[in-house]
Amino acid sequence: MNRSTLSLLAAATALAALTGVAAVTAPGADEPAAATGAAPVRLPVERSSLLCPAPSTSEVAETTYTSYTPATTGDAAEPGSKAPAGGEALPDRAELKPSAATGDTTATPPEKDDGGTDGDKTDEDKKDEDKTNEDKTNEDKTNEEKKDEEKADGEPAADKPVLTATAPGTPVAAEADGADAPALIGAASGKLAPGWTTQQTTLVPAGGARGLLGVACTPPDTDFWFPGTSTAENRRDYVHLTNPDDTAAVVDIELYGPEGALKSQLTDGIPVPARSSVPVLLSTLTADPATSDVTVHVTTRSGRVGAVVRSAVDQLGSDWLPASADPAPSLVLPGIPADATSVQLMAYAPGEEDAELKIQLAGSTGTITPAVQQTIRVKSGMTASADLKGLTSGEAGALLLTPAQASRATPVVAALRVVRGSGEKQEVAFIPATGPVGERATVADNRAKGSTLSLTAPGKAAEVRVTASPGTGGGTPATKTYTVKAGTTLAFTPPVPAGLKGGYALTVETLSGGPVHAARMLALPEDGIAMFTIQTLTDDRARVAVPNAEQDLAVLED
């Protein structure tokens, strides 16, 4: 037998082994083969990734991380996911670890020359800029702290989990204080992966960036839209880029104002080192004059990142602005509080066509067209805004954006800036356009007091089940079913676990009817200021469609 024959037989044997493994691990492998063209099987995901930005640059910041995976039927059975033939089962585990320190090779855009206004900047501004430019002194201090921690614990700081969960159904919390808390990179596997969520909540009681800042840690992606940002002098908006992978990512950032694209500098090819996080001050990315309403587009040339904007507004506090839902002709922005004193809409049309949008408010009794403004025109490639002060009139609701003419359905992205309080006691939060709850969605870090859940059914009526988990320190789960009438918003205090200790998670499930959009407001007043933050809830994508597969060695016969 010659060498060619041996090689062919070896290849055939290897391919047979591979297809055998595929047959063993394919969905429904121990069941009769599905007919050709059968629908894919929906199975729980086995791995999930989440990225949390560095929470604050304030020395008085107090941050709580709350991580949770909803319990599902069968979770009490065998631990770990089903192992493929010849492989090992994935562990039931979820961890959040610190990102690596950003090195000197990171290209951060230089600061814009403001004509010598540094003397007017607050101490908080300077701390923000020090963090952006990676001040050498702070970096050395961080390295020394890491050395000390490694010496004390025998484990590198970047490898030591900040938070670890090993079982679904019970939330786990961790805390961090001060300005040195890093960005976190999270991974979950086994029974902890389907529907895993983590909430990062930071209280900054004083200073230029004071406020209650909340954000749901995000999965990595390659494309993000952020309407609602600004390069104005009274704003300090940073886009935080976090890379979860072992190779560097390369990011492009585009800025669009009311007149179109802003003149940019050093926005192309921004490197984000492996397993690191880079905050970029938006005002340093353009030579154009300060612009109040800006839409930011973040894309990756290579790799993937988590992206979220931290915005600080003079006299109004600070909060996180998550990415808008993907561009679509119709959008829902849920969770506008009843006592909002100011609501500002910002929208952007990324395509070649202008968008003419109808503005409506879905309130407690139905959907109305607000008297303050009925429509908004969004020109292609430009950011449009509308001041909707007095929108709610004491009634919680959701903003609905739909094409003014059905024949001209132009995709847009949008976000709201919401203010509560008055005078020196005002506080700001942001609401991006968001997708529906779908099968299931979860928000973590709810408190015994201060949580409000808003459910909106923009089309058909829906029946929804809300489950309150045990607390991080104990408690008995509670479940209640709600009916949301068509075209309305139902805002209420959610169920609280009996005997609650610590924070807890809320899981929302659509049982029947049309799509439901949801948001949670967490209000924690501080020194008379109505501090609050709003997080939207979207489908947790706990299950994915997996096509049927079967062994077929016919490919080896030719």
C-alpha positions in Angstrom: 0.0 0.0 0.0 1.5 3.3 -1.0 1.8 6.5 1.0 -1.2 8.2 -0.8 -3.5 5.3 0.1 -2.5 5.4 3.8 -3.1 9.2 3.9 -6.5 8.8 2.4 -7.5 6.1 4.9 -6.2 8.2 7.8 -8.2 11.2 6.6 -11.3 9.1 6.2 -10.9 7.6 9.7 -10.4 11.1 11.2 -13.5 12.5 9.4 -15.6 9.5 10.5 -14.5 10.1 14.1 -15.4 13.8 13.9 -18.8 13.1 12.4 -19.4 10.4 15.0 -18.8 13.0 17.7 -21.2 15.4 16.0 -23.9 12.8 15.9 -23.4 12.0 19.6 -23.5 15.6 20.7 -26.2 16.8 18.3 -29.5 17.9 19.8 -31.9 14.9 20.1 -29.1 12.5 19.2 -30.7 9.7 21.2 -34.1 10.3 19.5 -35.2 9.3 16.1 -33.6 11.5 13.4 -35.7 14.5 12.5 -37.2 14.8 9.1 -35.3 16.9 6.6 -36.1 20.6 7.1 -37.2 20.2 10.7 -37.2 23.3 12.9 -34.1 23.9 14.9 -34.2 22.8 18.6 -34.0 25.6 21.2 -31.5 24.7 23.8 -30.1 26.6 26.8 -26.8 28.4 26.2 -23.8 26.9 27.9 -21.6 30.0 28.1 -22.3 33.7 28.7 -20.1 36.8 28.8 -20.7 40.1 30.5 -18.6 43.3 30.8 -18.9 45.9 33.5 -17.2 49.3 33.1 -15.0 50.9 35.7 -17.7 52.4 38.0 -16.4 55.8 39.0 -13.5 58.1 39.5 -14.8 59.5 42.7 -13.1 58.7 46.0 -16.5 58.6 47.8 -18.1 56.2 45.3 -19.8 53.1 46.8 -20.5 50.3 44.2 -22.5 47.2 44.5 -22.4 44.3 42.0 -25.3 41.9 42.0 -25.2 38.8 39.9 -28.1 36.4 39.2 -29.2 33.5 37.0 -32.9 32.6 37.1 -33.7 29.1 38.3 -35.4 26.9 35.7 -37.0 23.5 35.8 -34.3 20.8 36.3 -31.7 23.0 37.9 -31.8 20.9 41.0 -30.9 17.8 38.9 -27.4 16.9 37.8 -24.8 19.7 38.0 -23.0 20.9 34.9 -24.0 20.9 31.3 -24.1 17.7 29.3 -20.6 16.8 28.2 -19.8 16.0 24.6 -18.4 12.6 23.8 -14.9 12.4 25.1 -15.2 15.8 26.7 -15.8 17.2 30.2 -19.0 18.9 31.5 -18.9 22.6 31.9 -18.9 23.7 35.5 -21.9 25.5 37.0 -20.1 28.8 37.7 -20.2 32.5 37.1 -17.3 34.8 37.8 -16.5 38.5 37.5 -12.7 39.3 37.4 -10.9 42.6 37.2 -9.7 43.7 33.8 -6.0 44.0 33.2 -4.4 47.4 33.7 -4.1 49.4 30.5 -0.5 49.8 29.4 1.4 52.8 28.0 0.8 51.4 24.4 -2.9 52.3 24.6 -3.7 55.1 22.2 -6.0 57.5 24.0 -7.0 60.6 22.0 -5.2 63.8 23.3 -7.1 66.5 25.1 -8.5 69.4 23.0 -7.0 72.8 23.5 -9.7 74.7 25.4 -7.9 78.0 25.4 -6.5 77.7 28.9 -9.7 76.8 30.8 -8.1 74.2 33.0 -8.3 76.5 35.9 -12.0 76.5 35.7 -12.3 72.7 35.9 -13.5 70.9 39.0 -11.5 68.4 41.0 -13.8 65.8 39.6 -13.0 66.8 36.1 -9.3 66.5 36.8 -9.8 63.0 38.3 -11.7 62.0 35.2 -9.0 63.3 32.9 -6.3 61.7 35.0 -8.0 58.3 34.5 -8.5 58.8 30.8 -4.8 59.7 30.2 -3.7 56.9 32.6 -1.7 59.1 35.0 1.6 57.4 35.7 1.5 57.9 39.5 -1.9 56.2 39.8 -0.7 53.4 37.5 2.4 52.8 39.7 0.2 52.8 42.8 -2.1 50.3 41.2 0.9 48.1 40.3 2.1 48.3 43.9 -1.3 47.4 45.2 -1.4 44.4 42.9 2.0 43.2 44.1 0.9 43.5 47.7 -2.3 41.6 47.0 -0.5 38.9 45.1 2.0 38.6 48.0 -0.9 38.3 50.5 -3.2 36.0 48.6 -0.8 34.1 46.4 -2.9 34.9 43.4 -2.6 37.7 40.8 -5.2 40.4 41.4 -6.5 40.1 37.8 -7.1 36.4 38.3 -8.9 36.7 41.7 -12.7 36.9 41.2 -14.5 39.9 42.6 -17.7 37.9 42.6 -18.5 34.1 42.2 -21.8 32.3 41.8 -22.2 28.5 41.8 -26.0 28.0 41.7 -28.9 29.6 39.9 -31.9 31.0 41.7 -30.1 33.0 44.3 -28.3 36.4 43.7 -24.8 37.0 44.8 -23.4 40.5 45.7 -20.0 42.1 46.1 -19.0 45.7 47.0 -16.2 48.1 46.0 -15.4 51.6 47.3 -13.5 54.5 45.9 -12.1 55.5 42.6 -9.8 52.5 42.0 -12.5 49.8 41.2 -11.6 48.4 37.8 -13.7 47.3 34.9 -14.8 43.7 35.3 -14.8 40.8 32.8 -17.4 38.1 33.5 -18.0 34.6 32.3 -20.7 32.0 33.2 -21.0 28.4 32.2 -23.2 25.4 32.8 -26.5 26.1 34.6 -25.3 29.6 35.4 -25.1 30.7 31.8 -28.7 30.8 30.6 -30.1 34.3 31.5 -27.1 35.4 33.6 -27.3 39.1 34.4 -25.2 41.4 36.6 -26.2 44.9 37.8 -23.6 47.5 38.7 -25.0 50.2 41.0 -22.8 53.1 42.3 -23.8 55.8 44.7 -21.7 59.0 44.6 -23.1 61.2 47.3 -21.1 64.4 46.5 -18.9 66.0 43.9 -19.2 67.0 40.3 -20.2 63.4 39.3 -22.7 62.9 42.2 -25.6 60.7 41.6 -26.9 57.1 41.5 -25.4 55.4 38.5 -26.8 52.0 37.4 -26.0 49.8 34.5 -26.6 46.2 33.5 -23.3 44.7 32.5 -23.3 44.1 28.8 -22.3 41.2 26.5 -19.5 42.0 24.0 -20.5 43.1 20.5 -19.1 44.9 17.5 -21.6 47.7 16.8 -23.2 50.2 19.2 -25.4 53.4 18.8 -25.5 56.0 21.6 -28.0 58.9 20.9 -28.2 61.2 23.9 -24.5 62.0 24.4 -22.9 65.5 24.3 -19.6 67.4 24.0 -21.1 70.5 25.7 -19.1 72.3 28.3 -21.5 71.3 31.0 -21.1 67.6 30.2 -18.3 65.1 30.7 -19.3 62.0 28.6 -16.9 59.1 28.4 -17.4 56.0 26.3 -16.0 53.0 28.2 -14.6 50.3 25.9 -13.8 46.9 27.5 -12.2 44.0 25.7 -12.9 40.5 27.1 -10.6 38.6 24.7 -7.0 37.6 24.8 -6.1 39.7 21.7 -6.4 43.4 21.2 -9.5 44.9 19.7 -9.5 47.9 17.3 -12.3 50.4 17.6 -13.7 53.2 15.4 -15.8 56.0 16.9 -18.0 58.4 14.8 -19.8 61.5 16.2 -22.9 63.0 14.7 -24.5 66.3 15.7 -27.5 68.3 14.5 -25.7 69.3 11.4 -24.2 65.9 10.6 -20.9 64.3 11.2 -18.5 66.2 13.5 -14.9 66.8 12.5 -13.1 64.0 14.3 -9.5 63.5 15.4 -7.9 60.2 16.4 -11.3 58.3 16.3 -10.2 55.6 13.8 -8.2 52.6 14.9 -8.4 53.1 18.7 -6.7 50.0 20.2 -8.2 48.3 23.3 -5.6 45.9 24.7 -6.5 42.3 25.6 -8.7 41.9 28.6 -8.5 45.7 29.3 -10.8 48.7 29.5 -10.3 52.2 28.0 -12.4 55.2 28.8 -12.5 57.9 26.1 -13.6 61.5 26.7 -15.9 62.3 23.8 -15.1 66.0 23.8 -11.5 65.2 22.9 -12.5 63.4 19.8 -13.7 66.5 17.8 -12.3 69.9 16.8 -15.9 71.2 16.3 -17.4 73.6 18.9 -19.2 72.1 21.9 -22.3 70.4 20.8 -25.3 69.6 23.1 -26.9 66.7 21.2 -24.6 64.1 19.8 -25.0 60.5 18.6 -22.0 58.2 19.0 -21.4 55.2 16.7 -18.9 52.6 18.0 -17.8 49.8 15.7 -14.9 47.4 15.8 -12.5 46.7 13.0 -11.2 43.6 14.8 -12.3 41.8 18.0 -15.3 42.8 20.1 -15.9 45.0 23.1 -18.4 46.1 25.6 -19.4 49.8 25.2 -21.4 52.1 27.5 -21.3 55.9 28.1 -20.9 57.5 31.5 -22.4 61.0 31.4 -21.9 63.7 34.1 -24.1 66.8 33.8 -23.4 69.9 35.8 -26.1 70.5 38.4 -27.9 67.4 37.3 -25.7 64.5 38.5 -24.5 61.5 36.4 -25.6 58.1 35.2 -24.8 55.5 32.5 -26.2 55.6 29.0 -26.5 52.1 27.5 -26.6 51.5 23.7 -29.9 52.0 21.9 -31.7 49.0 20.4 -30.7 48.4 16.7 -32.0 50.9 14.2 -35.7 50.2 13.5 -38.7 52.2 12.1 -40.7 51.9 15.4 -39.1 52.2 18.9 -40.3 51.9 22.5 -38.6 53.8 25.3 -40.2 52.5 28.6 -39.9 53.5 32.2 -40.5 57.3 32.2 -41.3 58.1 35.9 -44.5 59.8 36.8 -42.7 62.7 38.5 -40.3 63.5 35.7 -39.7 67.3 35.5 -37.9 67.2 32.2 -37.8 64.7 29.3 -35.6 65.2 26.3 -35.8 63.0 23.2 -32.7 62.5 21.0 -32.9 60.4 17.7 -30.7 59.7 14.8 -31.3 58.2 11.3 -28.3 56.2 10.1 -29.6 55.5 6.6 -29.9 57.6 3.5 -33.6 58.6 4.1 -35.0 61.1 6.5 -37.4 59.9 9.1 -40.7 61.5 10.1 -41.8 60.1 13.4 -45.0 60.2 15.4 -44.6 60.8 19.1 -47.0 59.1 21.5 -47.1 58.3 25.2 -48.4 55.0 26.5 -49.8 55.8 29.9 -51.9 54.1 32.5 -55.2 54.4 30.6 -54.1 54.4 27.0 -51.9 55.9 24.3 -52.1 59.6 23.7 -50.4 62.1 21.4 -48.8 64.7 23.8 -49.7 68.3 23.3 -46.1 69.5 23.8 -45.0 67.9 20.5 -46.7 65.4 18.1 -43.9 64.6 15.6 -40.2 64.9 15.1 -38.3 65.0 11.8 -34.9 63.2 11.9 -32.7 64.1 8.9 -30.4 61.4 7.5 -27.0 61.4 9.2 -28.1 64.1 11.7 -29.1 64.1 15.4 -32.5 65.5 16.2 -33.9 66.4 19.6 -37.2 67.5 21.2 -37.8 69.0 24.6 -40.8 67.1 26.0 -41.1 68.9 29.3 -44.4 68.2 31.0 -44.8 65.0 29.0 -46.1 62.7 31.7 -48.3 65.1 33.7 -47.9 63.0 36.8 -48.5 59.7 35.0 -45.8 57.1 34.3 -45.5 55.9 30.8 -43.4 54.9 27.8 -42.6 56.9 24.7 -43.6 55.3 21.4 -42.0 56.4 18.1 -43.6 55.2 14.9 -43.5 56.3 11.3 -45.8 59.3 10.6 -46.5 57.7 7.2 -46.6 53.9 7.0 -45.1 54.1 3.5 -42.0 55.8 4.8 -40.6 53.5 7.5 -37.1 54.7 8.1 -34.9 53.0 10.8 -33.8 55.2 13.6 -32.1 54.9 17.0 -33.2 57.0 20.1 -32.8 57.7 23.8 -34.3 59.9 26.5 -32.7 62.1 29.1 -35.0 62.2 32.1 -34.7 64.6 35.1 -36.4 64.4 38.4 -36.5 67.0 41.2 -36.0 70.8 40.9 -33.4 73.5 41.6 -30.3 72.2 43.2 -32.0 68.9 44.0 -32.3 67.6 40.4 -31.0 64.2 39.2 -30.6 62.8 35.7 -31.0 59.3 34.2 -31.1 57.9 30.6 -33.5 55.6 28.8 -32.4 54.0 25.5 -34.9 52.5 23.0 -35.2 48.9 23.9 -36.5 45.6 22.6 -39.3 43.6 24.2 -39.0 41.3 27.2 -39.6 38.3 24.9 -39.6 35.0 26.6 -37.9 36.2 29.8 -35.8 39.1 31.1 -34.2 39.9 34.5 -33.0 42.9 36.4 -30.9 42.5 39.5 -30.2 44.7 42.6 -33.7 45.6 43.6 -34.3 46.9 47.1 -37.0 46.5 49.7 -37.9 50.2 49.1 -37.3 52.3 46.0 -38.0 49.9 43.1 -40.6 50.6 40.5 -41.3 48.2 37.6 -42.9 49.5 34.4 -44.5 47.2 31.8 -45.8 48.5 28.5 -47.8 46.7 25.9 -47.7 49.0 22.8 -49.8 46.7 20.7 -51.9 43.8 22.0 -52.7 43.2 25.7 -50.4 40.8 27.5 -50.2 38.6 30.6 -46.9 38.8 32.4 -45.4 36.8 35.4 -43.1 38.7 37.7 -40.9 36.6 40.1 -38.9 38.1 42.9 -35.8 36.0 43.8 -34.5 35.4 47.3 -32.3 38.2 48.6 -28.5 38.1 48.6 -28.7 37.5 52.3 -31.9 35.4 52.4 -35.6 35.5 51.8 -38.5 33.5 50.2 -39.2 34.0 46.5 -42.5 35.7 45.5 -44.4 35.5 42.2 -47.3 37.5 40.9 -49.1 37.7 37.5 -50.1 41.0 35.9 -52.3 41.9 32.9 -51.1 44.8 30.8 -53.9 46.3 28.7 -53.2 47.1 25.0 -51.6 50.5 24.5 -51.0 51.1 28.2 -48.2 51.2 30.8 -48.5 49.5 34.1 -46.1 51.0 36.7 -46.1 49.4 40.2 -44.0 48.4 43.2 -42.9 44.9 42.4 -43.2 41.9 44.7 -40.7 41.7 47.5 -39.5 38.4 48.9 -40.7 37.5 52.4 -38.0 37.9 55.0 -35.8 39.8 52.5 -32.2 40.4 53.4 -30.0 42.3 50.9 -30.9 43.0 47.3 -32.9 40.7 45.0 -33.6 40.1 41.3 -36.8 40.5 39.3 -37.6 38.1 36.5 -40.3 39.1 34.0 -41.8 36.4 31.7 -44.4 37.0 28.9 -47.1 34.3 29.3 -49.4 35.4 26.5 -50.5 38.2 24.3 -48.4 40.8 22.5 -44.9 42.1 23.1 -44.1 43.7 26.4 -41.4 46.3 27.0 -40.1 46.8 30.6 -37.9 49.1 32.7 -37.0 49.2 36.4 -36.4 52.5 38.3 -34.3 52.3 41.5 -34.8 55.5 43.6 -32.5 56.0 46.6 -32.9 59.6 47.8 -29.7 61.2 49.3 -29.6 64.5 51.2 -32.9 65.6 49.7 -31.9 64.8 46.1 -34.2 62.4 44.2 -31.3 60.2 43.1 -32.5 57.5 40.7 -31.4 55.2 37.9 -33.4 53.4 35.2 -32.5 50.1 33.5 -34.5 48.6 30.6 -35.1 44.8 30.4 -34.7 42.8 27.2 -34.9 39.2 26.3 -32.1 37.3 28.2 -31.6 35.0 25.2 -31.2 32.0 27.6 -32.0 29.7 24.7 -30.6 29.5 21.2 -31.8 27.7 18.1 -29.5 24.7 17.3 -30.0 23.0 13.9 -30.4 19.2 13.9 -27.4 17.3 12.8 -26.8 13.6 11.8 -23.9 11.5 10.7 -23.4 11.3 7.0 -20.2 9.5 5.6 -21.3 9.8 2.0 -18.9 12.7 1.6 -16.0 10.3 1.9 -17.1 8.1 -1.0 -16.0 10.3 -3.8 
